[in-house]
Each structure stands twice: as C-alpha cells, then as structure tokens.
Amino acid sequence: MNTNVKNELLNRLFEAKGEPVSGQEFADEYGLSRTAIWKYIKEFEEEGYEITSIRKKGYALISSPDR
C-alpha cells in the first residue's frame, strides 16, 4: 500500500475531528477504489485506531492509540 496515501487519509480523519470523511471522494481524488480505502481503514483499526463507518457519509475517527 502507498504510505503517502495512507498518511494523507489518516491526516484527513484527524483534521475532520470526528466528522465523516467520504471514502468515495478520497478514492476519486487519488484514483483508488473504495475497496482500497476500506483496506486502509482496516489497517488503521489493526494499528489501534477506532474508526466508524457512517452509511452514505464516510469514515469518522473515534479514537487513536496512545503512542
């Protein structure tokens, strides 16, 4: 997976401060599929981030691991 895209997605989630970030818009911007965005979200969850999916709105960061 592209680390730069992954970092940009994580930054957007942080900047949104709990508001949903559209996976489709992000995918379109970077020429990715929604499945690729979903895989990044799953990686974040494995790393300890709590992210919720809001139907028809996007992904929202709930909490991040203490690091």
KEVEX-680032 format. One record per residue: residue in one letter; x, y, z of N, C-alpha, C in turn. Coordinates in nm, 3 decimals, decimal comma. Each point is the difference from the previous one (the first is absolute). Example, Ala and Ser with C-alpha at 12.3 -4.5 7.8 and 13.67 -1.06 7.14 Angstrom:
! residues 2
+-----+---------+---------+---------+---------+---------+---------+---------+---------+---------+
! res !   neast !  nnorth !     nup !  caeast ! canorth !    caup !   ceast !  cnorth !     cup !
+-----+---------+---------+---------+---------+---------+---------+---------+---------+---------+
!   A !   1,319 !  -0,569 !   0,780 !  -0,089 !   0,119 !   0,000 !   0,090 !   0,120 !   0,000 !
!   S !  -0,035 !   0,105 !  -0,072 !   0,082 !   0,119 !   0,006 !  -0,077 !   0,109 !   0,073 !
+-----+---------+---------+---------+---------+---------+---------+---------+---------+---------+
! end
This chain:
! residues 67
+-----+---------+---------+---------+---------+---------+---------+---------+---------+---------+
! res !   neast !  nnorth !     nup !  caeast ! canorth !    caup !   ceast !  cnorth !     cup !
+-----+---------+---------+---------+---------+---------+---------+---------+---------+---------+
!   M !   0,084 !  -0,119 !   0,000 !  -0,084 !   0,119 !   0,000 !   0,088 !   0,125 !   0,000 !
!   N !  -0,049 !   0,103 !  -0,061 !   0,074 !   0,125 !  -0,010 !  -0,004 !   0,074 !   0,134 !
!   T !   0,118 !   0,015 !   0,060 !   0,009 !   0,063 !   0,132 !  -0,045 !   0,146 !  -0,004 !
!   N !   0,031 !   0,073 !  -0,107 !  -0,040 !   0,140 !  -0,009 !  -0,152 !   0,015 !  -0,001 !
!   V !  -0,067 !  -0,086 !  -0,075 !  -0,147 !   0,006 !  -0,007 !  -0,057 !  -0,039 !   0,136 !
!   K !   0,057 !  -0,102 !   0,062 !  -0,046 !  -0,044 !   0,131 !   0,014 !   0,113 !   0,102 !
!   N !   0,114 !   0,067 !   0,000 !   0,021 !   0,112 !   0,092 !  -0,096 !   0,114 !  -0,027 !
!   E !  -0,026 !   0,029 !  -0,126 !  -0,092 !   0,108 !  -0,035 !  -0,142 !  -0,032 !   0,048 !
!   L !  -0,041 !  -0,125 !  -0,016 !  -0,132 !  -0,040 !   0,048 !  -0,009 !   0,014 !   0,152 !
!   L !   0,103 !  -0,044 !   0,071 !   0,001 !   0,012 !   0,145 !  -0,003 !   0,147 !   0,043 !
!   N !   0,076 !   0,084 !  -0,069 !  -0,002 !   0,144 !   0,030 !  -0,139 !   0,059 !  -0,019 !
!   R !  -0,067 !  -0,041 !  -0,107 !  -0,136 !   0,051 !  -0,025 !  -0,095 !  -0,042 !   0,111 !
!   L !   0,014 !  -0,124 !   0,046 !  -0,085 !  -0,047 !   0,108 !   0,023 !   0,081 !   0,127 !
!   F !   0,127 !   0,029 !   0,031 !   0,031 !   0,081 !   0,117 !  -0,054 !   0,143 !  -0,014 !
!   E !   0,020 !   0,060 !  -0,117 !  -0,044 !   0,137 !  -0,023 !  -0,151 !   0,014 !   0,005 !
!   A !  -0,072 !  -0,107 !  -0,032 !  -0,147 !   0,004 !  -0,001 !  -0,058 !   0,003 !   0,142 !
!   K !   0,080 !  -0,032 !   0,100 !  -0,041 !   0,006 !   0,141 !  -0,132 !  -0,072 !   0,027 !
!   G !  -0,007 !  -0,125 !  -0,047 !  -0,118 !  -0,081 !   0,028 !  -0,111 !   0,009 !  -0,104 !
!   E !   0,013 !   0,093 !  -0,092 !  -0,099 !   0,010 !  -0,109 !   0,038 !  -0,100 !  -0,109 !
!   P !  -0,097 !  -0,051 !  -0,075 !   0,030 !  -0,100 !  -0,102 !   0,082 !   0,056 !  -0,116 !
!   V !   0,092 !  -0,084 !  -0,048 !   0,080 !   0,029 !  -0,119 !  -0,047 !  -0,097 !  -0,107 !
!   S !  -0,042 !   0,051 !  -0,113 !  -0,053 !  -0,083 !  -0,107 !   0,109 !  -0,088 !  -0,062 !
!   G !  -0,020 !  -0,131 !   0,011 !   0,093 !  -0,093 !  -0,062 !  -0,003 !   0,011 !  -0,151 !
!   Q !  -0,118 !   0,024 !  -0,056 !  -0,013 !   0,012 !  -0,145 !   0,073 !   0,123 !  -0,052 !
!   E !  -0,015 !   0,112 !   0,066 !   0,070 !   0,122 !  -0,043 !   0,151 !  -0,018 !   0,008 !
!   F !   0,046 !  -0,062 !   0,108 !   0,143 !  -0,024 !   0,015 !   0,050 !  -0,094 !  -0,109 !
!   A !  -0,077 !  -0,106 !  -0,027 !   0,037 !  -0,095 !  -0,104 !   0,008 !   0,068 !  -0,136 !
!   D !  -0,097 !   0,084 !  -0,031 !  -0,001 !   0,072 !  -0,127 !   0,121 !   0,092 !  -0,012 !
!   E !   0,032 !   0,069 !   0,108 !   0,112 !   0,095 !   0,000 !   0,133 !  -0,069 !  -0,028 !
!   Y !   0,017 !  -0,120 !   0,052 !   0,127 !  -0,071 !  -0,014 !  -0,004 !  -0,112 !  -0,104 !
!   G !  -0,111 !  -0,012 !  -0,072 !  -0,011 !  -0,102 !  -0,104 !  -0,001 !  -0,142 !   0,056 !
!   L !  -0,063 !  -0,017 !   0,114 !  -0,007 !  -0,130 !   0,066 !  -0,143 !  -0,051 !   0,001 !
!   S !  -0,016 !  -0,126 !   0,035 !  -0,134 !  -0,055 !   0,016 !  -0,045 !   0,020 !   0,144 !
!   R !  -0,129 !  -0,010 !   0,023 !  -0,051 !   0,008 !   0,137 !   0,050 !  -0,118 !   0,082 !
!   T !   0,024 !  -0,112 !  -0,067 !   0,055 !  -0,117 !   0,068 !   0,140 !   0,029 !   0,053 !
!   A !   0,080 !   0,072 !  -0,077 !   0,135 !   0,037 !   0,046 !  -0,008 !   0,089 !   0,123 !
!   I !  -0,095 !   0,092 !   0,001 !  -0,018 !   0,088 !   0,117 !  -0,043 !  -0,084 !   0,120 !
!   W !  -0,090 !  -0,093 !  -0,021 !  -0,045 !  -0,089 !   0,106 !   0,118 !  -0,078 !   0,059 !
!   K !   0,092 !  -0,046 !  -0,087 !   0,118 !  -0,073 !   0,047 !   0,088 !   0,089 !   0,087 !
!   Y !   0,016 !   0,126 !  -0,038 !   0,077 !   0,093 !   0,084 !  -0,068 !   0,015 !   0,136 !
!   I !  -0,130 !   0,013 !   0,001 !  -0,074 !   0,014 !   0,126 !   0,021 !  -0,123 !   0,087 !
!   K !  -0,003 !  -0,119 !  -0,059 !   0,023 !  -0,123 !   0,076 !   0,142 !  -0,003 !   0,056 !
!   E !   0,099 !   0,049 !  -0,075 !   0,137 !   0,009 !   0,051 !   0,006 !   0,092 !   0,122 !
!   F !  -0,068 !   0,114 !  -0,009 !  -0,002 !   0,094 !   0,114 !  -0,060 !  -0,069 !   0,123 !
!   E !  -0,107 !  -0,074 !  -0,020 !  -0,064 !  -0,069 !   0,112 !   0,094 !  -0,102 !   0,062 !
!   E !   0,076 !  -0,071 !  -0,083 !   0,098 !  -0,097 !   0,050 !   0,111 !   0,070 !   0,080 !
!   E !   0,026 !   0,126 !  -0,033 !   0,102 !   0,077 !   0,070 !  -0,054 !   0,065 !   0,128 !
!   G !  -0,129 !  -0,020 !   0,028 !  -0,057 !   0,050 !   0,124 !  -0,091 !   0,122 !  -0,012 !
!   Y !  -0,023 !   0,048 !  -0,122 !  -0,091 !   0,113 !  -0,019 !  -0,144 !  -0,052 !   0,002 !
!   E !  -0,089 !   0,075 !   0,061 !  -0,141 !  -0,034 !  -0,001 !  -0,069 !   0,090 !  -0,103 !
!   I !  -0,052 !  -0,063 !  -0,104 !  -0,062 !   0,074 !  -0,110 !  -0,138 !  -0,058 !  -0,024 !
!   T !  -0,096 !   0,087 !  -0,017 !  -0,136 !  -0,045 !  -0,029 !  -0,033 !   0,032 !  -0,146 !
!   S !  -0,087 !  -0,080 !  -0,055 !  -0,047 !   0,021 !  -0,136 !  -0,144 !   0,049 !   0,008 !
!   I !  -0,026 !   0,113 !  -0,062 !  -0,134 !   0,058 !   0,001 !  -0,056 !  -0,010 !  -0,142 !
!   R !  -0,102 !  -0,079 !  -0,014 !  -0,057 !  -0,028 !  -0,133 !  -0,032 !   0,130 !  -0,075 !
!   K !   0,045 !   0,004 !  -0,123 !  -0,022 !   0,112 !  -0,093 !   0,068 !   0,130 !   0,042 !
!   K !   0,088 !  -0,007 !   0,103 !   0,071 !   0,120 !   0,043 !   0,151 !  -0,020 !   0,000 !
!   G !   0,046 !  -0,114 !   0,049 !   0,142 !  -0,027 !  -0,001 !   0,050 !  -0,060 !   0,131 !
!   Y !   0,128 !   0,020 !   0,025 !   0,068 !  -0,054 !   0,118 !   0,031 !   0,112 !   0,097 !
!   A !  -0,014 !  -0,031 !   0,129 !   0,029 !   0,099 !   0,102 !   0,093 !  -0,063 !   0,104 !
!   L !   0,101 !   0,076 !   0,038 !   0,096 !  -0,044 !   0,102 !  -0,061 !   0,024 !   0,137 !
!   I !  -0,009 !  -0,107 !   0,080 !  -0,056 !   0,009 !   0,134 !   0,112 !   0,019 !   0,102 !
!   S !   0,104 !  -0,081 !  -0,011 !   0,114 !   0,012 !   0,091 !   0,124 !  -0,056 !  -0,066 !
!   S !   0,116 !   0,041 !   0,053 !   0,127 !  -0,047 !  -0,053 !   0,081 !  -0,062 !   0,113 !
!   P !   0,093 !  -0,089 !  -0,035 !   0,081 !  -0,065 !   0,103 !   0,096 !   0,100 !   0,064 !
!   D !   0,034 !  -0,025 !   0,126 !   0,099 !   0,083 !   0,068 !   0,138 !  -0,041 !  -0,051 !
!   R !   0,068 !   0,095 !  -0,061 !   0,135 !  -0,030 !  -0,052 !   0,091 !   0,114 !   0,026 !
+-----+---------+---------+---------+---------+---------+---------+---------+---------+---------+
! end
